[in-house]
């Protein structure tokens, strides 16, 4: 299959991927033995670094 166009959605304009990102972060942390509530990851997504 040959693609003519590629679309990137970096700032959640078309798709809100925050829930998926939080889920993947949680799964990765659990693989390392770190247990953090999903809600904690979700609240951190999209915040600027200080």
N, C-alpha and C positions, 0 to 999 in steps of 0.2 A: 504494500500500500504506500502510495506517495502522497505526502501532505503538502498543500500549497501554503497553508497559514498555520501559525502557532499563536495561541492566546495565553498570556500570563495574567493572572488575577492576584496581584501582590497585596493590595490593600482591602481585600474583602468587598470589592465593589459588586462583583457578580455572585460570588459564593462565600458564605460565612464559614470558614474552615476552623474557627477557634475551638469548637468542641472536639473536632478530630485531632487537632494539635494537642489539646489538653490530654486526651485519651492516650495518644502516643507517648507523650512525656511521662505520664503516670506508668504506663507499661514498661518503659525504659528504666524508670527509677526502681520499680519493683524487681526487675531482673537483677539490679544491683543491691537488692535487699533494703531499699529505702521505701517506706510506706507513707505516702502523703495523700490526703483526701483529694479527689478529683476537683472539687470546688476550689481548692487552693491553687491548683495549676490554672484553672479557668480564670480566676480573678487576676492573675499575673500577665496573661496574654494581652498584648497591645499597650502595655504601660511603657512609658519612656524610661530609659536608664537615668539614674541620678548620680 
